[in-house]
Amino acid sequence: MKNKKWLIGASVFGMVLTGSAGVYAGSKLETIKAYLNHGLAIEVNGQAFTPTGDQGKKLAPITYQGSTYLPVRSIAEALKTEVKYDAKANKVSIGSSSSSGGSSSTGGGESTTPSTGTNTQASGVKSKYLPADFPLPKDAKATSLIENIMDGNKKVSLTYTTKESLTTIGTDYKNYYQTKNLTQKSEDIQADEFSFIGREEGKYAISITGNVSSENKDLNEITVIWGEE
């Protein structure tokens, strides 16, 4: 799973969650073992793209526990999307609506999205934009929820924890998307991790990964990236 090459496009902009220059403050930092993925090819809106930082220095994507992370500022600028870093609040805001009533994730790990939610399966997840029938374990609790609208398309980045097994959750998502008209699909379900990536061309793209939580071994952590096209 960790050696796959992913095609990152504007339709999955919510995947760009980390890497903004200057985001180092705070006591919530945790040392991890990750990999600089120099072999990952990136396309933005169909064009080859190389992320760069200050003074044009090339930035490599990071691969960690089956997920790939890109530098948020570089990708946001390529997509002509506003990105801000609030040093006082230690917060990154993506998109113009993020700074005026949009959703954000906080250092305390609780979602601050002002919504009533459409999915009634999990009281701990209040998403405005995920499909109403999107599967969520009843004990799911959001630790990060970022929702936005880009060019009229809804985007969701959700991370939640659950006590359900990774095999059960991965199978639930596999069965759910078997009923959908996906034109592209990749899945890998194992006892200690799973990944599901799919796309219905011209409608939406979805990426779901699951791993054992690094903070609590009794919980599993699921990351969902969903976006309309």
N, C-alpha and C positions, 0 to 999 in steps of 0.2 A: 504493500500500500504506500509506503513512504517514498518509493522511487518512481511513482507515476508522474507523468508530465501533464500539468493541467493547463487548459486554455482559459485565461482569465479575460472576460469581456465586460462591457459596461452593464450588461444585464445582471451580473452578479457583483455589483459594486459593493454591496454590504459585506463581502468577504474581506474588504480592505479595512482591517480593524486596528492595526498597530503599526508602529514604526515612525510616528511623527517626531520630528526633531525636537529635542528639549524635554521630552516626557520622561523624566527620571526622578522627579520629586516624590516624596511620600514614603510611608512606612510599610506599604503593601507590597513592596518588591519581593520577589521570590527567585532564587537561583534555580535555573533549569538547564538541562542538557539539550541543545537544539543543534540544527545543522544549517549552514549557509548553502542554499541550493543553487549553485552556479549553472546547472544544466537546465533550469526551468525556462521554457520559452513563454513569453508574455505577449499577448495581443490586446490592444485597446481599440475598440470599434473597427476591427479588421486589419489594423496596422501594427506591425512589429513595434514593440516599445521596450526601452531599457530605463528602469527607474534610476534617478540620480538624486544626490543630496546637495549639500553645500558645495559650491565651487565646481559643480558638475561631476562630482565623484560618483562612480557607478555603485549602485546598491543591489545586493543580492537578496532574493526572497529567503525567508527562513522556514524550514520544515520542522514541525514539532508535534509528536504524537499523531501523525497521520494527517495533520492540517498544515496548509501553507499560508504564511502571513506575508503581506506586502507592505511597503512603506506608504503610509496613508497620504502624506502630503504630496508626494511625487505622483501617485495615481490620481488623486483628486484634481491636481492641476492639469493632468492630461485629459481628464474628463470635464474640465472647466467647471468644477464644482467647488464651492467655498469650503475651506477647512480652517478652523480656528483652534488655538490652544490657550486655555485659561490657566495660567500658572498658579494663581491663587486657589482656584477650585480643583486644580490638577485634573482637568477635563478636556477632552478633544471633542469638538462639535463639527459634524460633517453636514454640509448643505445649509442653505439659508434658513430653512425652517427650524433647524436644530437650535438656533439661538433665540427663537421667539416662540416658545410654547411647544417645540418639538420634543422628541424623546431623547434620553441620554442614559448612560450607565454611570453609577456613582462608585466611589471608592469603597463604600460600605457594602457593595454587592447587591443592593436592592434596586429594582427597576423604578424609574420615576416617570414612566410613560403615563400621561393623563388620559386613560381610556377605560371603558367599561368592559371591553373585550367581546369577542364573538364566540370563542370556543369555551363551552361550559364543562369540558371534561376535567380541567385543572383550575382550581381556584387560585393557585399560586402563579399563574401566567395570565396576564391581561394584555393580549395583543389586539390591536385594532385591525391589522391587515392580513394576518394569516387566514387561510380559508376556514370557514366555520366547522368543517368536518375534519380538519387536520388532526391526526392522532397525537394525543398528549397523555402520559400517565396521570392518574388521578392525584398522585402525590408530587407531581412536577412543581418545582419552585424556581422561578427565574432568578438568576444571579446577574444577568446582563440582558438588556432589551433595548435595541436601537431600531427605530422605525422612521422612515422618511419617504418623501415622494420626489422622484427625479424625472423631469420631463413628462410628468403626468403618470409615471409608473410607480407603484408601491414597492418598497424595499423593506425587508425585515432581517435583522440579525439577532438571534435569540440563543442564549445559553441557559440551560436549566439543569438541575440535579434531580435525581430520582433513585429509589431503592430497587426499582425494577431491573432485571438482568439485561445486559447488553444484547444477548441473543434474542430475548423476547422483544425488546424495543426495535432492534434491527429488523426482525421478521415482521413486526407490525407495519413498519414503514414500507418494507418490500411488498407486502400484501396490499397495502393502501394504494401504492403507485401502480400495481398491476391493473387496477381498474381505470387508470388514467391513460390518456393518449400520448405517452412519451415517445418522442422521436429519437432520443438519445438516453442511454441508461447504463450505469455501472454500479455494481454492488459487491460488497465483500463483508460478510458477517462472520465474526469469530467470537469466542467466549470472552476475550479480554478487550476487544475493540470491534467497531464496525464502521463502514462508510457507505453512503448511498449518494449518488450523483445522478441527476436526471434533468431533462429539458424537453419541454413541448415547444417546438420552434415557433417563434413569434408570439408566444403567450407568457411563459414563465420558465425560470430555471431554479433548481433546488439542489442544495448540498447539505447533507446531514452526516455528522461524525459523532461517534460515542467512544468514551474511554472511562476508565476508573478515575475518580476524582483524585487529584494530587493532594488535596487538603483533607479529605475524609475518605478513607478506603472503604467505608461502608456505603458510599454513595457513588453513583455513576454520573458522569457529566456529558451532556448532549449539546451539541452546537448545531443550530439550524440556520442556514442562509437561504432565504427565499426572495425572489424578485420578479416582478412582471417585466415583460419585454415590450 
